[in-house]
């Protein structure tokens, strides 16, 4: 599904990434961990194809969705229009069904600024999953949420991931979030990044899926 082999990524004379490689299949989730400024967002841009200035190769599917830290919604459009404009092939009934899945069934005709931050994040998830992406990129989607809201969002994301089975690349600062959502972790540090398997997470997710 996805093959990433980044030899080097530089900003001027500063080397940001070196020897980062992994493969990701449909239904798998890889969490990217590391301190601020270590290169996590840079890695996402390379995988997403936003930045092409690097040495190496990235192979990914065309059907891709990104959920950023900030909801990045169309503030002048209703919640349902935020899905329909991005996914013109989507019927209104399907859009309303997706909104219902994320707990916004009664908010379809409201505007993003009328929603709480947690509800805006739900709308962002609905917009991403509505296109049935083969690759889902999550850039710290639970940051700045209170504990209860973050827990609800993580549970909702788990449900949607199991239902639609995208390959998921998930950036987070929180190891507990990684344990809940991911099969493996990739930790970026001062030395070349390495993919660290975690069999317990994989076994847990298989049990949950069954």
C-alpha positions in Angstrom: 0.0 0.0 0.0 2.6 2.6 1.1 6.3 2.4 0.8 8.5 5.2 2.3 12.3 5.3 1.9 13.7 8.8 2.7 17.4 8.9 2.4 17.8 12.6 3.4 15.7 15.7 3.8 17.5 19.1 4.3 16.4 22.6 4.8 19.4 24.5 3.5 22.4 23.1 5.3 20.3 21.6 8.1 19.5 17.9 7.8 16.0 17.2 9.1 15.5 13.6 8.3 17.9 10.7 7.4 17.3 7.1 6.6 13.6 6.9 7.4 12.0 3.9 5.8 8.8 1.8 6.4 6.0 0.1 4.7 2.3 0.3 5.6 -0.5 -1.9 4.5 -4.3 -1.3 4.4 -5.8 -1.5 7.9 -2.4 -0.8 9.6 -1.6 2.3 11.7 1.9 3.6 12.2 2.3 6.2 15.0 5.1 8.8 14.6 6.5 9.9 17.9 9.1 12.5 18.8 9.7 15.9 20.4 8.7 19.1 18.8 10.8 20.2 15.9 12.3 16.8 15.3 10.8 16.4 11.8 7.4 14.7 12.3 5.4 17.3 10.3 8.1 17.3 7.7 7.7 13.5 7.3 4.0 13.9 6.9 4.4 16.5 4.1 6.8 14.1 2.3 4.5 11.2 2.6 1.5 13.3 1.5 3.3 14.6 -1.5 3.2 18.3 -0.4 7.0 18.5 -0.4 9.0 16.8 -3.1 12.4 18.2 -2.3 14.1 15.2 -0.7 16.3 12.2 -1.6 14.5 8.9 -1.7 11.2 7.5 -2.8 7.6 7.6 -1.5 4.8 5.4 -3.0 1.3 6.0 -1.9 -2.3 5.6 -3.2 -4.2 8.4 -4.9 -7.1 8.2 -2.4 -5.7 10.1 0.6 -7.1 12.3 3.4 -5.3 14.5 5.9 -6.7 15.6 9.3 -4.6 18.5 10.7 -4.2 19.8 14.2 -6.6 22.6 13.4 -9.9 21.6 11.8 -9.3 23.7 8.6 -13.0 23.8 7.8 -14.9 26.0 5.4 -16.3 28.4 8.0 -18.7 30.0 5.6 -20.3 26.7 4.7 -22.7 24.4 6.6 -21.3 21.3 8.2 -22.8 19.1 5.5 -21.4 21.3 2.8 -17.9 20.8 4.2 -18.3 17.1 3.1 -20.2 17.7 -0.2 -17.8 20.3 -1.6 -14.7 18.2 -0.9 -16.4 15.0 -2.1 -18.7 16.0 -5.0 -19.5 12.3 -5.7 -21.0 12.0 -2.3 -24.8 12.1 -2.0 -26.5 14.2 0.6 -27.9 11.1 2.2 -24.4 9.6 2.5 -23.0 12.9 3.9 -25.8 13.0 6.5 -25.1 9.4 7.4 -21.4 10.1 7.9 -22.2 13.1 10.1 -24.5 10.8 12.2 -21.7 8.3 12.6 -19.5 11.0 14.2 -22.3 12.3 16.4 -23.2 15.3 14.3 -26.4 14.1 12.8 -28.4 17.1 14.3 -25.6 19.6 13.3 -25.7 19.2 9.5 -27.1 22.6 8.9 -24.9 24.5 11.4 -21.8 26.4 10.5 -18.4 25.4 12.0 -18.2 28.5 14.2 -21.4 27.4 15.8 -19.7 24.1 16.9 -17.4 23.4 19.8 -13.8 22.6 19.1 -14.5 18.9 19.8 -17.4 19.0 17.3 -15.2 20.7 14.7 -12.7 17.9 15.1 -15.5 15.4 14.6 -16.5 17.2 11.4 -12.9 17.1 10.2 -12.9 13.3 10.8 -16.2 12.9 8.9 -14.9 14.9 6.0 -11.7 12.7 5.9 -13.5 9.4 6.1 -16.4 10.4 3.8 -14.0 9.9 0.8 -13.1 6.3 1.9 -9.4 7.1 1.8 -6.8 4.4 1.3 -4.3 6.5 3.1 -5.3 8.5 6.2 -2.8 11.0 7.7 -3.6 12.3 11.2 -1.5 15.2 12.4 -2.1 15.4 16.2 -5.9 15.5 15.8 -6.5 15.2 19.6 -4.2 18.0 20.8 -5.7 20.7 23.1 -8.8 18.7 23.8 -9.8 18.0 27.4 -9.3 14.5 28.6 -12.9 13.3 28.2 -13.3 14.8 24.7 -10.0 13.4 23.6 -11.0 9.9 24.8 -14.3 10.2 22.9 -12.4 11.3 19.8 -9.9 8.4 20.0 -12.7 5.9 20.4 -14.5 7.4 17.4 -11.4 7.3 15.3 -10.8 3.7 16.2 -14.3 2.8 15.1 -14.0 4.5 11.8 -10.6 3.0 11.2 -11.9 -0.5 11.8 -14.9 0.1 9.5 -13.1 1.7 6.5 -9.6 0.1 7.0 -7.3 2.9 5.6 -3.6 2.7 6.0 -3.0 5.3 8.7 0.0 7.5 9.6 -0.6 9.1 12.9 1.6 11.8 14.5 1.3 12.3 18.2 3.3 13.5 21.3 1.4 11.1 23.5 2.6 7.5 23.8 -0.7 6.4 25.2 -2.6 7.6 22.1 -0.1 5.7 20.0 -0.7 2.5 22.1 -4.5 2.9 21.6 -4.5 3.5 17.8 -1.3 2.1 16.3 0.2 -1.3 15.4 3.7 0.1 15.4 5.6 3.2 16.4 8.3 5.2 14.5 10.3 7.4 16.9 12.2 10.3 15.5 15.2 11.3 17.6 18.6 12.8 17.2 19.9 9.8 15.3 18.3 8.0 12.2 14.7 7.0 12.9 13.8 3.4 13.4 10.5 1.6 13.2 9.8 -0.2 16.5 7.3 -3.2 16.3 4.9 -3.6 19.3 3.3 -7.0 19.1 1.0 -6.3 22.1 -0.7 -3.5 20.2 -1.1 -5.6 17.1 -2.6 -8.5 19.2 -4.9 -6.2 21.1 -6.3 -4.7 17.9 -6.9 -8.1 16.3 -8.8 -9.2 19.4 -10.9 -6.0 19.3 -11.6 -6.4 15.6 -12.9 -10.0 16.2 
